[in-house]
Amino acid sequence: MRKSVLERRTNETFINLDLNLDLKDQSEIYTGIGFFDHMLELLAFRAGVSLQLECQGDLQIDNHHTVEDVGICLGQALKIALDDKAGIARYASVSLPMDEVLVNCALDICGRGHLVFNAEISAEKCGTFETEMTEEFFRAFAHNAGVTLHINLAYGKNAHHIIEAMFKALGCALGEAIKVDGIEIPSTKGVL
């Protein structure tokens, strides 16, 4: 099975994460940031994966360490679970609407972590989630997963809808890109 279990302990966070790419199960996620938990649940559901995650972070300071470290761990867990990436589709792109919002997400599981993020989010917070951490999460995830990730807000104003559409779009694209549709490593180089 394509799965990984990670533990990360720093002076700022303590994270336990269990990711299974071949089991679509009810995810259990707790970071102490309700809106962020919901976004991660949506990502896992749309990707068709099982994610068990608990994070204890220094939320008395702000969201930064918790959100970024979860992105780091989720990216590392995906990289481990995909192993040599043999047979995966590799590429995917999704245009996802949510009410007045349209978000485009494209990704390449190529081994080279890179983020292009084009969005303005006017609200400072959704619940207790600091909206500027949205880009930080995606950056940490992309760099640690070795994924080239492009997220572009085509239009929309509501911060909740924008961020939710981004997480859902990433989940949908990720679900397509990790599907096994062969046995070969999807690169003319023979390695990713």
Contact map, one row per residue, 1 for C-alpha under 8 A:
111000000000000000011100000000000000000000000000000000000000000000000000000000000000000000000000000000000000000000000000000000000000000000000000000000000000000000000000000000000000000000000000
111100000000000000011100000000000000000000000000000000000000000000000000000000001110000000000000000000000000000000000000000000000000000000000000000000000000000000000000000000000000000000000000
111110000000000001111100000000000000000000000000000000000000000000000000000010011100000000000000000000000000000000000000000000000000000000000000000000000000000000000000000000000000000000000000
011111000000000001110000000000000000000000000000000000000000000000000000000011011000000000000000000000000000000000000000000000000000000000000000000000000000000000000000000000000000000000000000
001111100000000111100000000000000000000000000000000000000000000000000000000010000000000000000000000000000000000000000000000000000000000000000000000000000000000000000000000000000000000000000000
000111110000001111000000000000000000000000000000000000000000000000000000100010000000000000000000000000000000000000000000000000000000000000000000000000000000000000000000000000000000000000000000
000011111000011110000000000000000000000000000000000000000000000000000000000000000000000000000000000000000000000000000000000000000000000000000000000000000000000000000000000000000000000000000000
000001111100111100000000000000000000000000000000000000000000000000000000100000000000000000000000000000000000000000000000000000000000000000000000000000000000000000000000000000000000000000000000
000000111111111000000000000000000000000000000000000000000000000000000000000000000000000000000000000000000000000000000000000000000000000000000000000000000000000000000000000000000000000000000000
000000011111110000000000000000000000000000000000000000000000000000000000000000000000000000000000000000000000000000000000000000000000000000000000000000000000000000000000000000000000000000000000
000000001111100000000000000000000000000000000000000000000000000000000000000000000000000000000000000000000000000000000000000000000000000000000000000000000000000000000000000000000000000000000000
000000001111110000000000000000000000000000000000000000001100000011000000000000000000000000000000000000000000000000000000000000000000000000000000000000000000000000000000000000000000000000000000
000000011111111000000000000000000000000000000000000000111100000011001000000000000000000000000000000000000000000000000000000000000000000000000000000000000000000000000000000000000000000000000000
000000111101111100000000000000000000000000000000000000111000000000000000000000000000000000000000000000000000000000000000000000000000000000000000000000000000000000000000000000000000000000000000
000001111000111110000000000000000000000000000000000011110000000000000100100000000000000000000000000000000000000000000000000000000000000000000000000000000000000000000000000000000000000000000000
000011110000011111000000000000000000000000000000000111100000000000000000000000000000000000000000000000000000000000000000000000000000000000000000000000000000000000000000000000000000000000000000
000011100000001111100000000000000000000000000000001111000000000000000000110010000000000000000000000000000000000000000000000000000000000000000000000000000000000000000000000000000000000000000000
001111000000000111110000000000000000000000000000011110000000000000000000000010000000000000000000000000000000000000000000000000000000000000000000000000000000000000000000000000000000000000000000
001110000000000011111000000000000000000000000000111100000000000000000000000011001000000000000000000000000000000000000000000000000000000000000000000000000000000000000000000000000000000000000000
111100000000000001111111000000000000000000000000111000000000000000000000000000001000000000000000000000000000000000000000000000000000000000000000000000000000000000000000000000000000000000000000
111000000000000000111111000000000000000000000001110000000000000000000000000000001000000000000000000000000000000000000000000000000000000000000000000000000000000000000000000000000100000000000000
111000000000000000011111000000000000000000000001110000000000000000000000000000000000000000000000000000000000000000000000000000000000000000000000000000000000000000000000000000000000000000000000
000000000000000000011111100000000000000000000001110000000000000000000000000000000000000000000000000000000000000000000000000000000000000000000000000000000000000000000000000000000000000000000000
000000000000000000011111110000000000000000001001110000000000000000000000000000000000000000000000000000000000000000000000000000000000000000000000000000000000000000000000000000000000000000000000
000000000000000000000011111000000000000000000000111000000000000000000000000000000000000000000000000000000000000000000000000000000000000000000000000000000000000000000000000000000000000000000000
000000000000000000000001111100000000000000000000011000000000000000000000000000000000000000000000000000000000000000000000000000000000000000000000000000000000000000000000000000000000000000000000
000000000000000000000000111110000000000010011000011100000000000000000000000000000000000000000000000000000000000000000000000000000000000000000000000000000000000000000000000000000000000000000000
000000000000000000000000011111000000000010000000001110000000000000000000000000000000000000000000000000000000000000000000000000000000000000000000000000000000000000000000000000000000000000000000
000000000000000000000000001111100000100110000000001111000000000000000000000000000000000000000000000000000000000000000000000000000000000000000000000000000000000000000000000000000000000000000000
000000000000000000000000000111111100100000000000000011100000000000000000000000000000000000000000000000000000000000000000000000000000000000000000000000000000000000000000000000000000000000000000
000000000000000000000000000011111101100000000000000011111000000001000000000000000000000000000000000000000000000000000000000000000000000000000000000000000000000000000000000000000000000000000000
000000000000000000000000000001111100100000000000000000111010000000000000000000000000000000000000000000000000000000000000000000000000000000000000000000000000000000000000000000000000000000000000
000000000000000000000000000001111111100000000000000000000000001000000000000000000000000000000000000000000000000000000000000000011000000000000000000000000000000000000000000000000000000000000000
000000000000000000000000000001111111110000000000000000000000000000000000000000000000000000000000000000000000000000000000000000111000000000000000000000000000000000000000000000000000000000000000
000000000000000000000000000000001111111000000000000000000000000000000000000000000000000000000000000000000000000000000000000001111000000000000000000000000000000000000000000000000000000000000000
000000000000000000000000000000101111111100000000000000000000000000100000000000000000000000000000000000000000000000000000000000001000000000000000000000000000000000000000000000000000000000000000
000000000000000000000000000011111111111110000000000000000000000000000000000000000000000000000000000000000000000000000000000000000000000000000000000000000000000000000000000000000000000000000000
000000000000000000000000000000000111111111000000000000000000000000000000000000000000000000000000000000000000000000000000000000000000000000000000000000000000000000000000000000000000000000000000
000000000000000000000000000000000011111111100000000000000000000000000000000000000000000000000000000000000000000000000000000000000000000000000000000000000000000000010011000000000000000000000000
000000000000000000000000000010000001111111110000000000000000000000000000000000000000000000000000000000000000000000000000000000000000000000000000000000000000000000000010000000000000000000000000
000000000000000000000000001110000000111111111000001000000000000000000000000000000000000000000000000000000000000000000000000000000000000000000000000000000000000000000000000000000000000000000000
000000000000000000000000000000000000011111111100000000000000000000000000000000000000000000000000000000000000000000000000000000000000000000000000000000000000000000010011001000000000000000000000
000000000000000000000000000000000000001111111110000000000000000000000000000000000000000000000000000000000000000000000000000000000000000000000000000000000000000000000011111100000000000000000000
000000000000000000000000001000000000000111111111111000000000000000000000000000000000000000000000000000000000000000000000000000000000000000000000000000000000000000000000001000000000000000000000
000000000000000000000001001000000000000011111111110000000000000000000000000000000000000000000000000000000000000000000000000000000000000000000000000000000000000000000000001000000000000000000000
000000000000000000000000000000000000000001111111100000000000000000000000000000000000000000000000000000000000000000000000000000000000000000000000000000000000000000000001001100100000000000000000
000000000000000000000000000000000000000000111111100000000000000000000000000000000000000000000000000000000000000000000000000000000000000000000000000000000000000000000000011111110000000000000000
000000000000000000001111000000000000000000011111110000000000000000000000000000000000000000000000000000000000000000000000000000000000000000000000000000000000000000000000001000100000000000000000
000000000000000000111111100000000000000000011111111000000000000000000000000000000000000000000000000000000000000000000000000000000000000000000000000000000000000000000000000000100000000000000000
000000000000000001111111111000000000000000011001111100000000000000000000000000000000000000000000000000000000000000000000000000000000000000000000000000000000000000000000000000000000000000000000
000000000000000011110000111110000000000010010000111110000000000000000000000000000000000000000000000000000000000000000000000000000000000000000000000000000000000000000000000000000000000000000000
000000000000000111100000001110000000000000000000011111000000000000000000000000000000000000000000000000000000000000000000000000000000000000000000000000000000000000000000000000000000000000000000
000000000000001111000000000111100000000000000000001111100000000000000000000000000000000000000000000000000000000000000000000000000000000000000000000000000000000000000000000000000000000000000000
000000000000001110000000000011100000000000000000000111110000000000000000000000000000000000000000000000000000000000000000000000000000000000000000000000000000000000000000000000000000000000000000
000000000000111100000000000001110000000000000000000011111000000001000100000000000000000000000000000000000000000000000000000000000000000000000000000000000000000000000000000000000000000000000000
000000000000111000000000000000110000000000000000000001111100000001000000000000000000000000000000000000000000000000000000000000000000000000000000000000000000000000000000000000000000000000000000
000000000001110000000000000000110000000000000000000000111110000011000000000000000000000000000000000000000000000000000000000000000000000000000000000000000000000000000000000000000000000000000000
000000000001100000000000000000000000000000000000000000011111111011000000000000000000000000000000000000000000000000000000000000000000000000000000000000000000000000000000000000000000000000000000
000000000000000000000000000000010000000000000000000000001111111001000000000000000000000000000000000000000000000000000000000000000000000000000000000000000000000000000000000000000000000000000000
000000000000000000000000000000000000000000000000000000000111110000000000000000000000000000000000000000000000000000000000000000000000000000000000000000000000000000000000000000000000000000000000
000000000000000000000000000000000000000000000000000000000111111000000000000000000000000000000000000000000000000000000000000000000000000000000000000000000000000000000000000000000000000000000000
000000000000000000000000000000000000000000000000000000000111111110000000000000000000000000000000000000000000000000000000000000000000000000000000000000000000000000000000000000000000000000000000
000000000000000000000000000000001000000000000000000000000110111111100000000000000000000000000000000000000000000000000000000000001100100000000000000000000000000000000000000000000000000000000000
000000000000000000000000000000000000000000000000000000000000011111110000000000000000000000000000000000000000000000000000000000000000100000000000000000000000000000000000000000000000000000000000
000000000001100000000000000000000000000000000000000000001100011111111000000000000000000000000000000000000000000000000000000000000000000000000000000000000000000000000000000000000000000000000000
000000000001100000000000000000100000000000000000000000111110001111111100000000000000000000000000000000000000000000000000000000000000000000000000000000000000000000000000000000000000000000000000
000000000000000000000000000000000001000000000000000000000000001111111110000000000000000000000000000000000000000000000000000000000000100110000000000000000000000000000000000000000000000000000000
000000000000000000000000000000000000000000000000000000000000000111111111000000000000000000000000000000000000000000000000000000000000100110010000000000000000000000000000000000000000000000000000
000000000000100000000000000000000000000000000000000000000000000011111111100000000000000000000000000000000000000000000000000000000000000000010000000000000000000000000000000000000000000000000000
000000000000001000000000000000000000000000000000000000100000000001111111110000000000000000000000000000000000000000000000000000000000000010000000000000000000000000000000000000000000000000000000
000000000000000000000000000000000000000000000000000000000000000000111111111000000000000000000000000000000000000000000000000000000000000011111001000000000000000000000000000000000000000000000000
000000000000000000000000000000000000000000000000000000000000000000011111111100000000000000000000000000000000000000000000000000000000000010011011000000000000000000000000000000000000000000000000
000001010000001010000000000000000000000000000000000000000000000000001111111110000000000000000000000000000000000000000000000000000000000000001001000000000000000000000000000000000000000000000000
000000000000000010000000000000000000000000000000000000000000000000000111111111000000000000000000000000000000000000000000000000000000000000001000100000000000000000000000000000000000000000000000
000000000000000000000000000000000000000000000000000000000000000000000011111111100000000000000000000000000000000000000000000000000000000000011111110000000000000000000000000000000000000000000000
000000000000000000000000000000000000000000000000000000000000000000000001111111110000000000000000000000000000000000000000000000000000000000001001100000000000000000000000000000000000000000000000
001111000000000011100000000000000000000000000000000000000000000000000000111111111000000000000000000000000000000000000000000000000000000000000000100000000000000000000000000000000000000000000000
000100000000000000100000000000000000000000000000000000000000000000000000011111111100000000000000000000000000000000000000000000000000000000000000100000000000000000000000000000000000000000000000
000000000000000000000000000000000000000000000000000000000000000000000000001111111110000000000000000000000000000000000000000000000000000000000001110000000000000000000000000000000000000000000000
001100000000000000000000000000000000000000000000000000000000000000000000000111111110000000000000000000000000000000000000000000000000000000000000000000000000000000000000000000000000000000000000
011100000000000000111000000000000000000000000000000000000000000000000000000011111110000000000000000000000000000000000000000000000000000000000000000000000000000000000000000000000000000000000000
011000000000000000000000000000000000000000000000000000000000000000000000000001111111100000000000000000000000000000000000000000000000000000000000000000000000000000000000000000000100000000000000
010000000000000000000000000000000000000000000000000000000000000000000000000000111111110000000000000000000000000000000000000000000000000000000000000000000000000000000000000000000000000000000000
000000000000000000000000000000000000000000000000000000000000000000000000000000000111110000000000000000000000000000000000000000000000000000000000000000000000000000000000000000000000000010000011
000000000000000000000000000000000000000000000000000000000000000000000000000000000111111100000000000000000000000000000000000000000000000000000000000000000000000000000000000000000000000011000001
000000000000000000000000000000000000000000000000000000000000000000000000000000000011111100000000000000000000000000000000000000000000000000000000000000000000000000000000000000000001011111000000
000000000000000000000000000000000000000000000000000000000000000000000000000000000000111110000000000000000000000000000000000000000000000000000000000000000000000000000000000000000011111111000000
000000000000000000000000000000000000000000000000000000000000000000000000000000000000111111000000000000000000000000000000000000000000000000000000000000000000000000000000000000001111111011000000
000000000000000000000000000000000000000000000000000000000000000000000000000000000000001111110000000000000000000000000000000000000000000000000000000000000000000000000000000000011111100001000000
000000000000000000000000000000000000000000000000000000000000000000000000000000000000000111110000000000000001110000000000000000000000000000000000000000000000000000000000000000001100000001000000
000000000000000000000000000000000000000000000000000000000000000000000000000000000000000011111000000000000111100000000000000000000000000000000000000000000000000000000000000000011000000000000000
000000000000000000000000000000000000000000000000000000000000000000000000000000000000000011111100000000000111000000000000000000000000000000000000000000000000000000000000000011011000000000000000
000000000000000000000000000000000000000000000000000000000000000000000000000000000000000000111110000000011110000000000000000000000000000000000000000000000000000000000000000010000000000000000000
000000000000000000000000000000000000000000000000000000000000000000000000000000000000000000011111000000011100000000000000000000000000000000000000000000000000000000000000110110000000000000000000
000000000000000000000000000000000000000000000000000000000000000000000000000000000000000000001111100001111000000000000000000000000000000000000000000000000000000000000000100000000000000000000000
000000000000000000000000000000000000000000000000000000000000000000000000000000000000000000000111110001110000000000000000000000000000000000000000000000000000000000001001100000000000000000000000
000000000000000000000000000000000000000000000000000000000000000000000000000000000000000000000011111111100000000000000000000000000000000000000000000000000000000000001000000000000000000000000000
000000000000000000000000000000000000000000000000000000000000000000000000000000000000000000000001111111000000000000000000000000000000000000000000000000000000000011001000000000000000000000000000
000000000000000000000000000000000000000000000000000000000000000000000000000000000000000000000000111110000000000000000000000000000000000000000000000000000000000010000000000000000000000000000000
000000000000000000000000000000000000000000000000000000000000000000000000000000000000000000000000111111000000000000000000000000000000000000000000000000000011110000000000000000000000000000000000
000000000000000000000000000000000000000000000000000000000000000000000000000000000000000000000000111111100000000000000000000000000000000000000000000000001111110011001000000000000000000000000000
000000000000000000000000000000000000000000000000000000000000000000000000000000000000000000000011110111110000000000000000000000000000000000000000000000001111000001001000000000000000000000000000
000000000000000000000000000000000000000000000000000000000000000000000000000000000000000000000011100011111000000000000000000000000000000000000000000000111110000001001100100000000000000000000000
000000000000000000000000000000000000000000000000000000000000000000000000000000000000000000001111000001111100000000000000000000000000000000000000000001111100000000000100100000000000000000000000
000000000000000000000000000000000000000000000000000000000000000000000000000000000000000000001110000000111110000000000000000000000000000000000000000011110000000000000100110010000000000000000000
000000000000000000000000000000000000000000000000000000000000000000000000000000000000000000111100000000011111000000000000000000000000000000000000000011100000000000000000010010000000000000000000
000000000000000000000000000000000000000000000000000000000000000000000000000000000000000000111000000000001111100000000000000000000000000000000000001111000000000000000000000011001000000000000000
000000000000000000000000000000000000000000000000000000000000000000000000000000000000000001110000000000000111110000000000000000000000000000000000001110000000000000000000000000001000000000000000
000000000000000000000000000000000000000000000000000000000000000000000000000000000000000001100000000000000011111100000000000000000000000000000000111100000000000000000000000000001000000000000000
000000000000000000000000000000000000000000000000000000000000000000000000000000000000000001000000000000000001111110000000000000000000000000000000011100000000000000000000000000000000000000000001
000000000000000000000000000000000000000000000000000000000000000000000000000000000000000000000000000000000000111110000000000000000000000000000000111100000000000000000000000000000000000000000001
000000000000000000000000000000000000000000000000000000000000000000000000000000000000000000000000000000000000111111000000000000000000000000000010011100000000000000000000000000000000000000000000
000000000000000000000000000000000000000000000000000000000000000000000000000000000000000000000000000000000000011111100000000000000000000000000111111110000000000000000000000000000000000000000000
000000000000000000000000000000000000000000000000000000000000000000000000000000000000000000000000000000000000000111110000000000000000000000100110011110000000000000000000000000000000000000000000
000000000000000000000000000000000000000000000000000000000000000000000000000000000000000000000000000000000000000011111000000000000000000001100110000111100000000000000000000000000000000000000000
000000000000000000000000000000000000000000000000000000000000000000000000000000000000000000000000000000000000000001111100000000000000000000000000000011110000000000000000000000000000000000000000
000000000000000000000000000000000000000000000000000000000000000000000000000000000000000000000000000000000000000000111110000000000000001000000000000001110000000000000000000000000000000000000000
000000000000000000000000000000000000000000000000000000000000000000000000000000000000000000000000000000000000000000011111000000000000000000000000000000111000000000000000000000000000000000000000
000000000000000000000000000000000000000000000000000000000000000000000000000000000000000000000000000000000000000000001111100000000000000000000000000000011000000000000000000000000000000000000000
000000000000000000000000000000000000000000000000000000000000000000000000000000000000000000000000000000000000000000000111110000000000000000000000000000001000000000000000000000000000000000000000
000000000000000000000000000000000000000000000000000000000000000000000000000000000000000000000000000000000000000000000011111100000011000000000000000000000000101001000000000000000000000000000000
000000000000000000000000000000000000000000000000000000000000000000000000000000000000000000000000000000000000000000000001111100000000000000000000000000000000101000000000000000000000000000000000
000000000000000000000000000000000000000000000000000000000000000000000000000000000000000000000000000000000000000000000000111111000010000000000000000000000000001000000000000000000000000000000000
000000000000000000000000000000000000000000000000000000000000000000000000000000000000000000000000000000000000000000000000111111000111000000000000000000000000000000000000000000000000000000000000
000000000000000000000000000000000000000000000000000000000000000000000000000000000000000000000000000000000000000000000000001111111110000000000000000000000000000000000000000000000000000000000000
000000000000000000000000000000000010000000000000000000000000000000000000000000000000000000000000000000000000000000000000001111111110000000000000000000000000001100000000000000000000000000000000
000000000000000000000000000000000110000000000000000000000000000000000000000000000000000000000000000000000000000000000000000011111000000000000000000000000000000000000000000000000000000000000000
000000000000000000000000000000001110000000000000000000000000000000000000000000000000000000000000000000000000000000000000000011111100000000000000000000000000000000000000000000000000000000000000
000000000000000000000000000000001111000000000000000000000000001000000000000000000000000000000000000000000000000000000000000011111110100000000000000000000000000000000000000000000000000000000000
000000000000000000000000000000000000000000000000000000000000001000000000000000000000000000000000000000000000000000000000000111011111110000000000000000000000000000000000000000000000000000000000
000000000000000000000000000000000000000000000000000000000000000000000000000000000000000000000000000000000000000000000000101111001111110000000000000000000000001000000000000000000000000000000000
000000000000000000000000000000000000000000000000000000000000000000000000000000000000000000000000000000000000000000000000100100000111111100000000000000000000000000000000000000000000000000000000
000000000000000000000000000000000000000000000000000000000000001100110000000000000000000000000000000000000000000000000000000000001111111110000000000000000000000000000000000000000000000000000000
000000000000000000000000000000000000000000000000000000000000000000000000000000000000000000000000000000000000000000000000000000000111111111000000000000000000000000100000000000000000000000000000
000000000000000000000000000000000000000000000000000000000000000000000000000000000000000000000000000000000000000000001000000000000001111111100000000000000000000000000000000000000000000000000000
000000000000000000000000000000000000000000000000000000000000000000110000000000000000000000000000000000000000000000000000000000000001111111110000000000000000000000000000000000000000000000000000
000000000000000000000000000000000000000000000000000000000000000000110111000000000000000000000000000000000000000000000000000000000000111111111000000000000000000000000000000000000000000000000000
000000000000000000000000000000000000000000000000000000000000000000000010000000000000000000000000000000000000000000100000000000000000011111111100000000000000000000000000000000000000000000000000
000000000000000000000000000000000000000000000000000000000000000000000010000000000000000000000000000000000000000001100000000000000000001111111110000000000000000000000000000000000000000000000000
000000000000000000000000000000000000000000000000000000000000000000011011001000000000000000000000000000000000000000000000000000000000000111111111000000000000000000000000000000000000000000000000
000000000000000000000000000000000000000000000000000000000000000000000011111100000000000000000000000000000000000000000000000000000000000011111111100000000000000000000000000000000000000000000000
000000000000000000000000000000000000000000000000000000000000000000000000001000000000000000000000000000000000000011100000000000000000000001111111111110000000000000000000000000000000000000000000
000000000000000000000000000000000000000000000000000000000000000000000001001000000000000000000000000000000000000111100000000000000000000000111111111100000000000000000000000000000000000000000000
000000000000000000000000000000000000000000000000000000000000000000000011101100100000000000000000000000000000000010000000000000000000000000011111111000000000000000000000000000000000000000000000
000000000000000000000000000000000000000000000000000000000000000000000000011111100000000000000000000000000000101010000000000000000000000000001111111000000000000000000000000000000000000000000000
000000000000000000000000000000000000000000000000000000000000000000000000001000100000000000000000000000000000111111000000000000000000000000000111111100000000000000000000000000000000000000000000
000000000000000000000000000000000000000000000000000000000000000000000000000000000000000000000000000000000011111111000000000000000000000000000111111110000000000000000000000000000000000000000000
000000000000000000000000000000000000000000000000000000000000000000000000000000000000000000000000000000000011111111100000000000000000000000000110011111000000000000000000000000000000000000000000
000000000000000000000000000000000000000000000000000000000000000000000000000000000000000000000000000000001111000011110000000000000000000000000100001111100000000000000000000000000000000000000000
000000000000000000000000000000000000000000000000000000000000000000000000000000000000000000000000000000011110000000111000000000000000000000000000000111110000000000000000000000000000000000000000
000000000000000000000000000000000000000000000000000000000000000000000000000000000000000000000000000000111100000000111100000000000000000000000000000011111000000000000100000000000000000000000000
000000000000000000000000000000000000000000000000000000000000000000000000000000000000000000000000000000111000000000011110000000000000000000000000000001111100000000000000000000000000000000000000
000000000000000000000000000000000000000000000000000000000000000000000000000000000000000000000000000011110000000000000111000000000000000000000000000000111111000001000000000000000000000000000000
000000000000000000000000000000000000000000000000000000000000000000000000000000000000000000000000000011110000000000000000000000000000000000000000000000011111000000000000000000000000000000000000
000000000000000000000000000000000000000000000000000000000000000000000000000000000000000000000000000111100000000000000000000000000000000000000000000000001111100000000000000000000000000000000000
000000000000000000000000000000000000000000000000000000000000000000000000000000000000000000000000000111000000000000000000000000000000000000000000000000001111110001000000000000000000000000000000
000000000000000000000000000000000000000000000000000000000000000000000000000000000000000000000000000110000000000000000000110000000000000000000000000000000011111011000000000000000000000000000000
000000000000000000000000000000000000000000000000000000000000000000000000000000000000000000000000000110000000000000000000000000000000000000000000000000000001111111000000000000000000000000000000
000000000000000000000000000000000000000000000000000000000000000000000000000000000000000000000000000000000000000000000000111001000010000000000000000000000000111111100000000000000000000000000000
000000000000000000000000000000000000000000000000000000000000000000000000000000000000000000000000000000000000000000000000000001000000000000000000000000000000011111110000000000000000000000000000
000000000000000000000000000000000000000000000000000000000000000000000000000000000000000000000000011010000000000000000000000000000000000000000000000000000000111111111000000000000000000000000000
000000000000000000000000000000000000000000000000000000000000000000000000000000000000000000000000010011100000000000000000100000000000000000000000000000001001111111111100000000000000000000000000
000000000000000000000000000000000000000000000000000000000000000000000000000000000000000000000000000000000000000000000000000000000000010000000000000000000000001111111110000000000000000000000000
000000000000000000000000000000000000001001000000000000000000000000000000000000000000000000000000000000000000000000000000000000000000000000000000000000000000000111111111000000000000000000000000
000000000000000000000000000000000000000000000000000000000000000000000000000000000000000000000001110011100000000000000000000000000000000000000000000000000000000011111111100000000000000000000000
000000000000000000000000000000000000000000000000000000000000000000000000000000000000000000000000000000111000000000000000000000000000000000000000000000100000000001111111110000000000000000000000
000000000000000000000000000000000000001101100000000000000000000000000000000000000000000000000000000000000000000000000000000000000000000000000000000000000000000000111111111000000000000000000000
000000000000000000000000000000000000001001100100000000000000000000000000000000000000000000000001000000000000000000000000000000000000000000000000000000000000000000011111111100000000000000000000
000000000000000000000000000000000000000000100000000000000000000000000000000000000000000000000111000000111000000000000000000000000000000000000000000000000000000000001111111110000000000000000000
000000000000000000000000000000000000000000100010000000000000000000000000000000000000000000000100000000001100000000000000000000000000000000000000000000000000000000000111111111000000000000000000
000000000000000000000000000000000000000001111111000000000000000000000000000000000000000000000000000000000000000000000000000000000000000000000000000000000000000000000011111111100000000000000000
000000000000000000000000000000000000000000100110000000000000000000000000000000000000000000000100000000000000000000000000000000000000000000000000000000000000000000000001111111110000000000000000
000000000000000000000000000000000000000000000010000000000000000000000000000000000000000000011100000000001110000000000000000000000000000000000000000000000000000000000000111111111000000000000000
000000000000000000000000000000000000000000000010000000000000000000000000000000000000000000010000000000000010000000000000000000000000000000000000000000000000000000000000011111111100000000000000
000000000000000000000000000000000000000000000111100000000000000000000000000000000000000000000000000000000000000000000000000000000000000000000000000000000000000000000000001111111110000000000000
000000000000000000000000000000000000000000000010000000000000000000000000000000000000000010110000000000000000000000000000000000000000000000000000000000000000000000000000000111111110000000000000
000000000000000000000000000000000000000000000000000000000000000000000000000000000000000111110000000000000011100000000000000000000000000000000000000000000000000000000000000011111110000000000000
000000000000000000001000000000000000000000000000000000000000000000000000000000000100000111000000000000000000000000000000000000000000000000000000000000000000000000000000000001111111000000000000
000000000000000000000000000000000000000000000000000000000000000000000000000000000000001110000000000000000000000000000000000000000000000000000000000000000000000000000000000000111111100000000000
000000000000000000000000000000000000000000000000000000000000000000000000000000000000011110000000000000000000000000000000000000000000000000000000000000000000000000000000000000000111111000000000
000000000000000000000000000000000000000000000000000000000000000000000000000000000000001110000000000000000000000000000000000000000000000000000000000000000000000000000000000000000011111000000000
000000000000000000000000000000000000000000000000000000000000000000000000000000000000011100000000000000000000000000000000000000000000000000000000000000000000000000000000000000000001111100000000
000000000000000000000000000000000000000000000000000000000000000000000000000000000000011100000000000000000000000000000000000000000000000000000000000000000000000000000000000000000001111110000000
000000000000000000000000000000000000000000000000000000000000000000000000000000000000011000000000000000000000000000000000000000000000000000000000000000000000000000000000000000000000011111000000
000000000000000000000000000000000000000000000000000000000000000000000000000000000001111100000000000000000000000000000000000000000000000000000000000000000000000000000000000000000000001111100111
000000000000000000000000000000000000000000000000000000000000000000000000000000000000111111000000000000000000000000000000000000000000000000000000000000000000000000000000000000000000000111110111
000000000000000000000000000000000000000000000000000000000000000000000000000000000000000000000000000000000000000000000000000000000000000000000000000000000000000000000000000000000000000011111111
000000000000000000000000000000000000000000000000000000000000000000000000000000000000000000000000000000000000000000000000000000000000000000000000000000000000000000000000000000000000000001111110
000000000000000000000000000000000000000000000000000000000000000000000000000000000000000000000000000000000000000000000000000000000000000000000000000000000000000000000000000000000000000000111111
000000000000000000000000000000000000000000000000000000000000000000000000000000000000000000000000000000000000000000000000000000000000000000000000000000000000000000000000000000000000000011111111
000000000000000000000000000000000000000000000000000000000000000000000000000000000001000000000000000000000000000000000000000000000000000000000000000000000000000000000000000000000000000011111111
000000000000000000000000000000000000000000000000000000000000000000000000000000000001100000000000000000000000011000000000000000000000000000000000000000000000000000000000000000000000000011101111
